[in-house]
Amino acid sequence: MRSDLANVRTELNTLDNNTRQKVTRVTDDMDTKFNMLLESLHQFERNSTELEDHLAAAGRVLASSRQAGHGVGGAPRSTTTVSSSSARGHTISSEVRRNVAGDLSDPRRGGSQQGW
C-alpha cells in the first residue's frame, strides 16, 4: 500500500512538473507574440503619424499654391531639401515654405493657435 502511494505521488509530481514546464513555455510564447504585436502597433502608429504629417503638409502646399494662383503645375521653383523626421529627403520650394509658414500663423488661411 505504501509503495502504491509513493508511486502515485511520484507520478503526480512528474505530471505537475511537466504541466508547469508546458505552461511556462506557452506563457513565454504568448509574451513574445504579444511584444511583437505591440511593436507592430507602435510601428503602425509611427507610420500613420508620418503619413498624416505628409498629407497635411501636401494639403497646405496645394492650398498655398492655389491661393498664389500657380495651380498644381505652376512655374518651376528653386527647391531646398527639407530635413525633418516627417519630410526627410523630400524637396519643397522656399516660396511654398514661406506661404505655409504664413498660413500656419493666419487662422483665416487654415492655421490656428490650437496646436495644428
Summary of the structure (lengths in Angstrom):
residues: 116
radius of gyration: 30.6
end to end distance: 80.7
largest distance: 100.3
contacts: 247
relative contact order: 0.08
helix: 70%
strand: 5%
